[in-house]
Amino acid sequence: MARLLSCVLFLLAFPIAIQAQSSNTAPAPLPSDSANSPSGTSASTKKVWTNEDLAGHKGGVSVVGDKRNQLYHMGSAQTADAATAARIKQSLEKLQTRLDDVTEKLKSYKEFQSGEPVSKGERDLSKGYSRTPVDQKMAQLLDKKKELEGQISDLLDEARKKGVDPGQLR
């Protein structure tokens, strides 16, 4: 019985001893690691940086959103003159007027196609009759609407790049 108890204790203590011994020693480098490193040492010398490491670091680490970062302030330092803002605003108003007209025409064609009474007197007596089917006219108007929306988007991008405040365009 004493012999059985000593065997059980030995088997329980053996994995603990092996684990303690393996945690004290560094793992052997793999052959692929030593072949890739120039001095033949393992790649375990690489440092993993954590937030605690960066807190005490006084170097030039770039942090996204850091107000001290020079690139963060580049876009806001540029301001547009009043003439540029007025030119872009005038162009936007013209494009918006054209877009509103196209939207209104498209609405009246949809009403006509669905059989409802057309809200706006779309008929231009000086032009005569149009032989183009309604669905083709609607397709043309949708293309025109996409084109105008793209031009408006391009103007807004240009204004943003030139530093025009969005409030100046209203």
N, C-alpha and C positions, 0 to 999 in steps of 0.2 A: 504494500500500500504506500509506503513512503517513497518507493521507487517510482510509482505511477504519478504521485504528486510532484515529484521533482522533474519528471519528464514534461508534465503539463506546464509547470512554471517556466521551464526552459523554452518550450515552444512559444509561450506567450511573450517572453522577454526577447527572443531572437529577432522578430521583426522590428521591435522598438530599437534595438541596438543597431540594426542595419540602417534604419531610417535616420537615426541620430548621426551615424557615421557618414552617410551620404549627404546630409545637409551641411556638414562642415567642409566637405571637399568640393571643389569646382568641377563641373562636368568636363569630360574630356572633349577637346575640340573635334569637330567632324572633319574628315579629310577634305571635303569641299570648301570649308571655311578657311583652312590653312592654305589651300592652293590659291584662293582668291586674294588674300591679304598679302601685301608686299613683304612684310617682315616675317611672315610665317606664324604670327600670333592669331588667336581666334578673334572673331568679330564681336566678342562680348565686351569690348571696350567702348562701344557706342553708348552715348548718353541719351536717356529719355528725359525730356524736359517737361516738368509739371508746372502748375500755377505757382506753387511754393517757390520753385527755383527761379521763376521769372520775377517774382515780387522783389527779391533782393538784387536782381540784376540791374545794373546802371548802364547798360549798353544801348546800342541802336536797334532794338527789336521793334519791328513795325507791327503795330496793333491796329486792326480794322476799327475805324470809328474814333481813334484817338485824335483829339483836337490839336495836339501838338504836331501831328503828322502834316508835312507840307503839302502833300498831294490832296489831303482832305479839304484844304482851303483854296485850291486852284480854281475850281468852278465858281465859287461864290465871290472871288475877288474881282471877277470880270463883270462890269455892268455896261449896259447898252445905253447909247445916247437916245434922246427923245425922238430924233428924226427916224431912227431905225424902228423904234417901237410904233411910231405913227404909221410908217409905211407898211409894216406887218399887220397892224390893226386894220388898215384900210383894205388890204388884200384879203384878210380874213372875212371882213364884212361883205365884200363882193362875192366871195366864194360861198358864204353862208346864205346870201340872198338867192344865188343860183341853185344851191342845194334845196332850199325851201320851195322854190318853183318846181323843181324836178319831183320833189316829194308830193307836192300838191297834185301835179299831173298824174303821177303814179296812183295816187289815191282815187282820183276821178276815173281812171281807167279800170281800177279794181271794182269800183262801184258799178260802172257800166257793164263789166264782164259778169258780175253777179246778178244783174237784172234790176238793181236799185236805181232810183232816180239820181242823176249826176248832180252833185251839189254845186259845182262851179260851171258857169257857161264856158265850156272849153272850145266851142266852135268859133273859129275865126273865119268870117265870111269872105275876107279878101284872099284867102288861101285856096278855097275850094275844097273838094273832097279828097280824102287820102285813101289810097288803095292798099295801104299797108295794114295787115291784120292787127288786131288789138294785142294779141300775145307777143307779136314781134315788136310792137311799139313799147310794150312793157319791158321786154328784154333789153331794148336799147336804153330805156330810162334807168333800169337797174344798173347797167354798165356805166352810164353817165353818173349815177349816184355814187357808185364805188370809186370812180375816178375823182370826183369832187371831194369825197371823204379822204382819199389818199392825199390830195393836194392840201387839204386843211391840216392833216396830220404832219405833212412835210413842213408846212409853215410853222406849226407849233414847235416842231423839233428845231427848226432854224432859230426861232425866238429863244428857245431854251438854251441853245448853244451860244447865242450871242449875249446871254445874260439879261434878257427882257423879263421883268417881273410879270407873272401871270395876271396880276391885277391891272397892269397897264393895257392889256389886250381886251378888256371888257368895256 
